[in-house]
Amino acid sequence: MHPYPFAYHRAGSIDEALQLLSTHADDGKLLAGGHSLLPVMKLRLAQPGHIIDITGVQELRGVQQVDGALQIGALTTHHELATDPLITEHAGLLAQIAHVVGDQQVRHRGTIGGALAHADPAADYPAGILALDAEVVARGPGGERVIPIAEFFVGFLTTALDPQELITAIRVPVQAGTGFRYEKLANPASGYAIVGVAAVVAKASDGTIGEIKVGITGATDTAFRATTVEDSLRGGAGDAESVKAAAKLASDGIDVLGDIHAPVGYRTQVTQNLTRRAIMNALEHASA
Ligand SMILES: Cc1cc2nc3c(=O)[nH]c(=O)nc-3n(C[C@H](O)[C@H](O)[C@H](O)COP(=O)(O)OP(=O)(O)OC[C@H]3O[C@@H](n4cnc5c(N)ncnc54)[C@H](O)[C@@H]3O)c2cc1C
């Protein structure tokens, strides 16, 4: 199906994009990789009258190390994340995730900013970005603001961004000595996560679990941090039995989704199993 007609605008800078967003506040949409926006437009689930193409905005590209964090430009593609040396060295979890997003074409066009702004409940990055305790840097008419990731995903396809704001970057704390792992059961057709679980573990000097963060996507209508799992393991030895017991808490307190790909009971089981696997693997690779 063809989308409804729209006007096309090409922004050359962040300021220009913001100006266009505020002019077309009720009817404008940013275009990054187009791999989520165009499908929903073709299905006529979204009918923006104005498309603001930001792909030429160079300020939104690139990965830099700034004050103990990696600053990842919103237009960084999945392929760039999968292959960037700074990401591989300091935030390897993101490289691991980027490798399993969609297919080659999706990875070369789709961007991390677009993926987070779209907030698809089956998208991969949200699990990892939550487990890395990242921050989203956004600019709007009132200037810049930093949104902790715990406050960013607010519901199905919904984020804390205002309609006139754009994501400029994602800040990820540099990881040292942590073990990490992303486990995903992929939809065989699209590659999206039926369930995806990211775990980041730091060991204390005595070898116990000093810190643990677990992000889960696909299980319910928005990605979330599995804090009950984390709380039950923090300070413990992280043996196989305790991890198995903790992983069973991963689906507590959420409305597990059921659909043609995975009914509720199956998705619940997958959520628990992938949580156990992700944590065990992260533990194996964490250094004391
Ligand atoms: C066949 C196929 C398979 C896929 N498989 C997977 C998969 O396995 N896992 C996965 O996670 N994803 C998957 N995707 C989605 C893909 O990763 C998209 O690239 C991504 O979700 C959106 O990024 P984009 O740059 O294409 O954004 P766009 O489609 O351009 O934009 C998406 C939304 O974000 C907004 N937006 C874009 N950039 C910004 C910004 N900087 N600030 C604020 N708002 C912004 C747009 O206005 C729009 O509302 C798949 C997509 C396709 C088509």
The ligand as a Tripos MOL2 file, in Angstrom:
@<TRIPOS>MOLECULE
LIG
   53    58     1     0     0
SMALL
NO_CHARGES

@<TRIPOS>ATOM
      1 C1         12.3270   -6.0770    7.9780 C.3       1 LIG1
      2 C2         12.6680   -5.3940    9.2720 C.ar      1 LIG1
      3 C3         13.2240   -6.1340   10.2960 C.ar      1 LIG1
      4 C4         13.5490   -5.5390   11.5140 C.ar      1 LIG1
      5 N1         14.0710   -6.3030   12.5100 N.ar      1 LIG1
      6 C5         14.3800   -5.7180   13.6810 C.ar      1 LIG1
      7 C6         14.9340   -6.5020   14.7460 C.ar      1 LIG1
      8 O1         15.2140   -7.6940   14.6190 O.2       1 LIG1
      9 N2         15.1800   -5.8710   15.9180 N.ar      1 LIG1
     10 C7         14.9380   -4.5290   16.1010 C.ar      1 LIG1
     11 O2         15.1820   -4.0260   17.1910 O.2       1 LIG1
     12 N3         14.4280   -3.7730   15.1080 N.ar      1 LIG1
     13 C8         14.1570   -4.3260   13.9080 C.ar      1 LIG1
     14 N4         13.6540   -3.5550   12.8950 N.ar      1 LIG1
     15 C9         13.4770   -2.1000   13.1180 C.3       1 LIG1
     16 C10        14.7510   -1.3680   12.7410 C.3       1 LIG1
     17 O3         15.7420   -1.5950   13.7220 O.3       1 LIG1
     18 C11        14.5260    0.1580   12.6110 C.3       1 LIG1
     19 O4         15.6430    0.6360   11.9410 O.3       1 LIG1
     20 C12        14.3870    0.9390   13.8760 C.3       1 LIG1
     21 O5         13.3810    0.4600   14.7180 O.3       1 LIG1
     22 C13        14.0220    2.3970   13.5780 C.3       1 LIG1
     23 O6         15.1380    3.1020   13.2420 O.3       1 LIG1
     24 P1         15.1370    4.0410   11.9910 P.3       1 LIG1
     25 O7         16.4220    4.8050   12.0150 O.co2     1 LIG1
     26 O8         14.8430    3.2420   10.7840 O.co2     1 LIG1
     27 O9         13.9570    5.0690   12.3660 O.3       1 LIG1
     28 P2         12.7800    5.6660   11.4740 P.3       1 LIG1
     29 O10        11.9580    4.5750   10.9000 O.co2     1 LIG1
     30 O11        13.2870    6.7000   10.5450 O.co2     1 LIG1
     31 O12        11.9520    6.3980   12.6450 O.3       1 LIG1
     32 C14        11.2450    5.6660   13.6150 C.3       1 LIG1
     33 C15        10.5380    6.6430   14.5600 C.3       1 LIG1
     34 O13        11.4820    7.3480   15.3390 O.3       1 LIG1
     35 C16        11.4070    8.7550   15.0990 C.3       1 LIG1
     36 N5         12.7920    9.2370   15.1150 N.ar      1 LIG1
     37 C17        13.7950    8.8300   14.3020 C.ar      1 LIG1
     38 N6         14.9520    9.4110   14.6840 N.ar      1 LIG1
     39 C18        14.6590   10.1910   15.7450 C.ar      1 LIG1
     40 C19        15.4250   11.0450   16.5900 C.ar      1 LIG1
     41 N7         16.7380   11.2200   16.4210 N.pl3     1 LIG1
     42 N8         14.7970   11.6830   17.5910 N.ar      1 LIG1
     43 C20        13.4620   11.5210   17.8050 C.ar      1 LIG1
     44 N9         12.6810   10.7370   17.0460 N.ar      1 LIG1
     45 C21        13.2780   10.0700   16.0260 C.ar      1 LIG1
     46 C22        10.7000    8.9110   13.7700 C.3       1 LIG1
     47 O14        10.0160   10.1290   13.6590 O.3       1 LIG1
     48 C23         9.7460    7.7190   13.8120 C.3       1 LIG1
     49 O15         8.6100    8.0300   14.5960 O.3       1 LIG1
     50 C24        13.3260   -4.1300   11.6890 C.ar      1 LIG1
     51 C25        12.7810   -3.3840   10.6430 C.ar      1 LIG1
     52 C26        12.4580   -3.9860    9.4430 C.ar      1 LIG1
     53 C27        11.8860   -3.1540    8.3350 C.3       1 LIG1
@<TRIPOS>BOND
     1     1     2 1
     2     2     3 ar
     3     2    52 ar
     4     3     4 ar
     5     4     5 ar
     6     4    50 ar
     7     5     6 ar
     8     6     7 ar
     9     6    13 1
    10     7     8 2
    11     7     9 ar
    12     9    10 ar
    13    10    11 2
    14    10    12 ar
    15    12    13 ar
    16    13    14 ar
    17    14    15 1
    18    14    50 ar
    19    15    16 1
    20    16    17 1
    21    16    18 1
    22    18    19 1
    23    18    20 1
    24    20    21 1
    25    20    22 1
    26    22    23 1
    27    23    24 1
    28    24    25 2
    29    24    26 1
    30    24    27 1
    31    27    28 1
    32    28    29 2
    33    28    30 1
    34    28    31 1
    35    31    32 1
    36    32    33 1
    37    33    34 1
    38    33    48 1
    39    34    35 1
    40    35    36 1
    41    35    46 1
    42    36    37 ar
    43    36    45 ar
    44    37    38 ar
    45    38    39 ar
    46    39    40 ar
    47    39    45 ar
    48    40    41 1
    49    40    42 ar
    50    42    43 ar
    51    43    44 ar
    52    44    45 ar
    53    46    47 1
    54    46    48 1
    55    48    49 1
    56    50    51 ar
    57    51    52 ar
    58    52    53 1
@<TRIPOS>SUBSTRUCTURE
     1 LIG1         1 GROUP 0 **** ****
